[in-house]
Amino acid sequence: MKYFLRLSAFLLVLILSFPFPAIAGSSTAVTPSTFGESDFINKDFAGKVLQGVDFAKVDLEEADFSNADIRGAVFNASNLANADLSGADFSYGFGYLTNFDGADLTNANFQESILSFSTFKDAKIKGADFTFAVLEKWQVKQLCENASGVNPQTGVDTRDSLGCK
């Protein structure tokens, strides 16, 4: 028993003294430091597969993501004002502090996306599916003002997906 305790203590000291390096996974990053911010204004991503791409702090004003596969993509503190996301699949995505003001989100899929503290002023959301999306109460109220239609891919009513009354 003493041998086991000594061996355990030795291994613990050894592990704490020489920790193994951590291996982290990440998505493909697209940031202003990689490209100039102006490279993304009016950019055409229509119909592209951009699963898991990280658009952190990128100005994508008026960009075209129509019918794009952006499942699991990250738009962290990005500007998507007046962008076209109609028919886009943004399920399981991350849109924290993102500006969707004036964006066309018609028939887009936002299922299980995290959209905390993002803005949607004057966004077109007819047929958009927000099922299990993470939204603040004030966002839901804002979105419910214009919510209508049924998503053609998921068959879910936009008002139902937001829990509108």
C-alpha positions as CSV (number, residue, x, y, z in Angstrom):
1,M,0.0,0.0,0.0
2,K,2.9,2.4,0.8
3,Y,4.4,1.6,-2.6
4,F,1.1,2.5,-4.3
5,L,0.7,5.8,-2.4
6,R,4.3,6.8,-3.1
7,L,3.9,5.9,-6.8
8,S,0.7,7.9,-7.0
9,A,2.3,10.9,-5.3
10,F,5.3,10.7,-7.6
11,L,3.1,10.6,-10.7
12,L,1.0,13.5,-9.5
13,V,4.1,15.6,-9.0
14,L,5.4,14.6,-12.4
15,I,2.2,15.5,-14.2
16,L,1.9,18.8,-12.4
17,S,5.5,19.7,-13.1
18,F,5.4,18.8,-16.8
19,P,1.9,19.3,-18.0
20,F,1.0,18.0,-21.4
21,P,0.2,20.6,-24.0
22,A,-3.5,21.1,-24.7
23,I,-4.7,20.6,-28.2
24,A,-7.6,22.9,-29.1
25,G,-9.8,22.7,-32.1
26,S,-11.0,25.8,-33.9
27,S,-13.0,26.8,-36.9
28,T,-11.6,28.5,-39.9
29,A,-11.1,32.2,-39.0
30,V,-11.9,35.1,-41.2
31,T,-10.9,38.3,-39.3
32,P,-10.0,41.9,-40.3
33,S,-6.4,41.1,-39.4
34,T,-6.5,38.3,-42.1
35,F,-8.3,40.4,-44.7
36,G,-9.0,44.1,-45.0
37,E,-12.5,45.0,-43.7
38,S,-13.5,46.5,-47.0
39,D,-12.9,43.0,-48.6
40,F,-16.2,41.9,-47.0
41,I,-18.5,44.8,-47.9
42,N,-20.9,43.7,-50.7
43,K,-19.1,40.2,-50.7
44,D,-20.9,37.4,-52.5
45,F,-21.1,34.2,-50.5
46,A,-24.4,33.1,-52.1
47,G,-24.9,29.3,-52.1
48,K,-21.4,28.7,-50.6
49,V,-20.7,26.1,-47.9
50,L,-19.1,28.0,-45.0
51,Q,-19.8,25.6,-42.1
52,G,-18.0,26.6,-38.9
53,V,-16.3,29.6,-40.4
54,D,-15.4,32.4,-37.9
55,F,-16.3,35.9,-39.1
56,A,-15.2,37.6,-35.9
57,K,-15.5,41.4,-35.9
58,V,-15.9,41.6,-39.6
59,D,-17.9,44.2,-41.5
60,L,-20.2,42.2,-43.9
61,E,-22.7,45.0,-44.6
62,E,-24.8,44.2,-47.6
63,A,-23.0,40.8,-48.1
64,D,-24.9,38.1,-49.9
65,F,-25.2,34.9,-47.9
66,S,-28.5,33.8,-49.7
67,N,-28.9,30.0,-49.6
68,A,-25.5,29.6,-48.0
69,D,-24.7,26.7,-45.7
70,I,-23.3,28.6,-42.7
71,R,-24.2,26.0,-40.1
72,G,-22.1,26.5,-37.0
73,A,-20.6,29.7,-38.3
74,V,-19.6,32.5,-35.9
75,F,-20.5,36.1,-36.4
76,N,-19.1,37.5,-33.2
77,A,-19.5,41.3,-33.0
78,S,-19.9,41.5,-36.8
79,N,-21.9,43.8,-39.0
80,L,-24.5,42.1,-41.2
81,A,-26.6,45.2,-41.7
82,N,-28.7,45.0,-44.9
83,A,-27.1,41.6,-45.7
84,D,-29.0,39.0,-47.6
85,L,-29.3,35.8,-45.6
86,S,-32.5,34.6,-47.3
87,G,-32.7,30.8,-47.4
88,A,-29.4,30.5,-45.5
89,D,-28.9,27.7,-43.0
90,F,-27.4,29.3,-39.9
91,S,-28.5,26.5,-37.5
92,Y,-26.2,25.9,-34.5
93,G,-24.5,29.2,-35.3
94,F,-23.2,32.0,-33.1
95,G,-24.2,35.6,-33.6
96,Y,-23.3,37.3,-30.4
97,L,-23.4,41.2,-30.5
98,T,-24.1,41.1,-34.3
99,N,-25.9,43.7,-36.3
100,F,-28.7,42.1,-38.4
101,D,-30.5,45.5,-38.9
102,G,-32.2,45.6,-42.2
103,A,-31.0,42.2,-43.1
104,D,-33.1,39.9,-45.3
105,L,-33.6,36.7,-43.2
106,T,-36.5,35.4,-45.2
107,N,-36.8,31.6,-44.9
108,A,-33.5,31.4,-43.0
109,N,-32.8,28.7,-40.5
110,F,-31.6,29.9,-37.1
111,Q,-32.4,26.7,-35.1
112,E,-30.4,26.4,-31.9
113,S,-28.3,29.4,-32.8
114,I,-27.0,31.7,-30.1
115,L,-28.0,35.3,-31.0
116,S,-27.6,37.0,-27.7
117,F,-27.4,40.8,-27.8
118,S,-27.7,41.0,-31.6
119,T,-30.0,43.6,-33.2
120,F,-32.7,42.9,-35.8
121,K,-34.2,46.4,-36.4
122,D,-36.2,46.3,-39.7
123,A,-35.0,42.8,-40.5
124,K,-37.2,40.8,-42.9
125,I,-37.9,37.5,-41.1
126,K,-40.9,36.0,-43.0
127,G,-40.5,32.2,-42.9
128,A,-37.4,32.3,-40.6
129,D,-37.1,29.5,-38.1
130,F,-35.8,30.4,-34.6
131,T,-36.6,27.1,-32.9
132,F,-34.5,26.8,-29.7
133,A,-32.4,29.9,-30.6
134,V,-31.0,31.8,-27.7
135,L,-32.5,35.3,-27.7
136,E,-33.0,38.0,-25.1
137,K,-36.6,38.9,-24.3
138,W,-36.3,42.3,-25.9
139,Q,-35.1,40.6,-29.1
140,V,-38.0,38.3,-29.2
141,K,-40.4,41.2,-28.7
142,Q,-38.6,43.1,-31.6
143,L,-38.8,40.1,-33.9
144,C,-42.4,39.2,-33.1
145,E,-43.5,42.6,-34.4
146,N,-42.8,41.4,-38.0
147,A,-42.9,37.6,-37.6
148,S,-44.9,35.7,-40.2
149,G,-44.8,32.8,-42.6
150,V,-43.6,29.2,-42.4
151,N,-40.1,28.0,-43.1
152,P,-40.2,26.0,-46.4
153,Q,-37.3,23.6,-45.2
154,T,-38.3,22.9,-41.6
155,G,-42.1,23.5,-41.9
156,V,-42.0,25.6,-38.7
157,D,-44.1,28.8,-38.3
158,T,-41.9,31.8,-37.6
159,R,-44.2,33.1,-34.8
160,D,-44.3,29.7,-33.1
161,S,-40.5,29.3,-33.3
162,L,-40.1,32.7,-31.4
163,G,-42.9,31.9,-29.0
164,C,-44.8,35.0,-30.1
165,K,-48.2,35.6,-28.3
